[in-house]
Amino acid sequence: MGIVLISAYFASLSPLALFRALPGSIAQGLIWGLLALGVYITYKLLDFADLSVDGSFATGGAVAVSYTHLRAH
């Protein structure tokens, strides 16, 4: 049963679908690259541990969950 599912999955893959997903993937990679560059500059070049970039992920997640929770009720 598992082999059949795996072969069906690989048969459903399409090079055209991969090609259509490339612009979004490249854009997301550029955004993550800018974030990594900001962390690198603060840690290595300035010799200062600025954690505002790292903390913004947790703050953004908390705001998103709070907003979703408020909008659900």
Rosetta silent file (secondary structure, phi, psi, omega in degrees, C-alpha in Angstrom):
SEQUENCE: MGIVLISAYFASLSPLALFRALPGSIAQGLIWGLLALGVYITYKLLDFADLSVDGSFATGGAVAVSYTHLRAH
SCORE:     score description
SCORE:     0.000 S_00000001
   1 L     0.000  -43.260 -177.896    0.000    0.000    0.000 S_00000001
   2 H   -66.441  -37.265  179.731    2.807    2.443    0.918 S_00000001
   3 H   -65.331  -38.061  179.934    4.723    1.808   -2.296 S_00000001
   4 H   -65.204  -40.887  179.738    1.610    2.555   -4.344 S_00000001
   5 H   -66.046  -41.247 -179.714    1.103    5.876   -2.551 S_00000001
   6 H   -66.017  -42.425  179.715    4.718    6.893   -3.036 S_00000001
   7 H   -68.344  -34.499  176.661    4.676    6.030   -6.728 S_00000001
   8 H   -66.718  -37.027  178.074    1.387    7.913   -7.184 S_00000001
   9 H   -63.496  -48.630 -178.962    2.924   10.939   -5.498 S_00000001
  10 H   -67.286  -29.061  176.943    5.974   10.955   -7.751 S_00000001
  11 H   -70.892  -25.303 -178.133    3.768   10.429  -10.810 S_00000001
  12 H   -83.367  -12.602 -179.446    1.762   13.542   -9.874 S_00000001
  13 L   -69.193  138.229 -176.707    4.823   15.814   -9.785 S_00000001
  14 L  -128.405  131.870  175.966    4.983   18.168  -12.705 S_00000001
  15 H   -62.463  -29.888  178.768    7.941   20.221  -13.933 S_00000001
  16 H   -66.636  -39.643  178.101    5.483   22.939  -14.961 S_00000001
  17 H   -64.840  -38.630  176.461    4.187   23.234  -11.388 S_00000001
  18 H   -63.549  -42.429 -179.893    7.763   23.563  -10.157 S_00000001
  19 H   -64.551  -36.962  178.845    8.446   26.267  -12.739 S_00000001
  20 H   -71.228  -23.970 -179.522    5.326   28.198  -11.677 S_00000001
  21 H   -84.565  -11.041 -174.955    6.438   28.063   -8.014 S_00000001
  22 H   -62.167  -44.361 -178.794    9.878   29.555   -8.732 S_00000001
  23 H   -58.528  -42.490  178.067    9.025   33.305   -8.520 S_00000001
  24 H   -66.472  -38.256  179.517    7.533   32.939   -5.047 S_00000001
  25 H   -66.878  -40.396  178.665   10.405   30.766   -3.893 S_00000001
  26 H   -66.509  -41.305  178.929   12.989   33.237   -5.158 S_00000001
  27 H   -63.170  -43.175  179.176   11.190   36.140   -3.481 S_00000001
  28 H   -66.049  -37.169  177.088   11.034   34.284   -0.176 S_00000001
  29 H   -63.896  -38.062  177.521   14.716   33.386   -0.473 S_00000001
  30 H   -66.118  -39.590  178.711   15.625   37.030   -0.990 S_00000001
  31 H   -64.575  -45.955  178.685   13.661   38.052    2.091 S_00000001
  32 H   -64.942  -33.673  177.676   15.329   35.373    4.225 S_00000001
  33 H   -64.174  -40.837  176.861   18.690   36.418    2.792 S_00000001
  34 H   -63.915  -39.971  178.171   18.156   40.008    3.942 S_00000001
  35 H   -63.523  -44.650  179.410   17.239   38.765    7.397 S_00000001
  36 H   -63.890  -37.019  177.879   20.371   36.608    7.564 S_00000001
  37 H   -64.463  -39.853  177.755   22.490   39.541    6.430 S_00000001
  38 H   -64.232  -41.612  177.886   21.068   41.696    9.227 S_00000001
  39 H   -66.856  -40.622  179.739   21.848   39.057   11.848 S_00000001
  40 H   -62.217  -43.468 -178.683   25.350   38.574   10.424 S_00000001
  41 H   -62.581  -44.352 -177.510   26.113   42.295   10.539 S_00000001
  42 H   -70.312  -35.643 -177.150   25.042   42.656   14.168 S_00000001
  43 H   -81.557  -46.526 -170.463   26.851   39.535   15.386 S_00000001
  44 H   -94.316  -46.751 -173.729   30.099   39.505   13.398 S_00000001
  45 H   -82.076  -39.705 -177.631   30.841   42.985   12.144 S_00000001
  46 L   -91.462  -11.336 -176.669   29.551   45.132   15.000 S_00000001
  47 L    52.959   41.275 -179.963   30.429   42.648   17.797 S_00000001
  48 L  -135.801  127.535 -177.603   27.110   43.448   19.422 S_00000001
  49 L   -85.248   83.106  177.408   24.433   40.860   20.174 S_00000001
  50 L   -89.204  110.117 -176.750   21.343   42.667   18.919 S_00000001
  51 L   -98.197   15.914 -179.545   18.496   40.221   19.314 S_00000001
  52 H   -65.835  -32.840  177.845   15.758   42.503   17.984 S_00000001
  53 H   -67.421  -44.601 -179.504   15.674   40.565   14.705 S_00000001
  54 H   -68.502  -38.202 -179.949   15.304   37.238   16.526 S_00000001
  55 H   -71.816  -21.847 -179.209   12.731   38.600   18.957 S_00000001
  56 H   -68.868  -25.557  176.344   10.604   40.035   16.184 S_00000001
  57 H   -65.647  -46.601  179.923    9.648   36.515   15.074 S_00000001
  58 H   -66.841  -39.420  178.369    8.155   35.692   18.472 S_00000001
  59 H   -65.459  -43.729  177.933    6.455   39.078   18.706 S_00000001
  60 H   -63.469  -39.644  177.064    5.006   38.728   15.217 S_00000001
  61 H   -64.681  -41.870  179.414    3.766   35.227   15.990 S_00000001
  62 H   -65.055  -40.601  178.431    2.122   36.389   19.214 S_00000001
  63 H   -65.698  -42.005  179.679    0.424   39.293   17.442 S_00000001
  64 H   -63.645  -42.132  179.145   -0.812   37.017   14.659 S_00000001
  65 H   -66.881  -42.666  179.272   -2.253   34.491   17.122 S_00000001
  66 H   -62.811  -43.377  179.764   -3.894   37.240   19.179 S_00000001
  67 H   -64.558  -42.632  179.191   -5.401   38.843   16.085 S_00000001
  68 H   -64.609  -39.953  179.784   -6.661   35.491   14.800 S_00000001
  69 H   -66.301  -41.329  179.701   -8.146   34.675   18.190 S_00000001
  70 H   -67.880  -37.773 -179.031   -9.929   38.039   18.392 S_00000001
  71 H   -73.232  -22.161 -178.255  -11.276   37.778   14.847 S_00000001
  72 H   -77.000  -23.146 -176.207  -12.590   34.238   15.505 S_00000001
  73 L  -104.059    0.000    0.000  -14.919   35.381   18.281 S_00000001
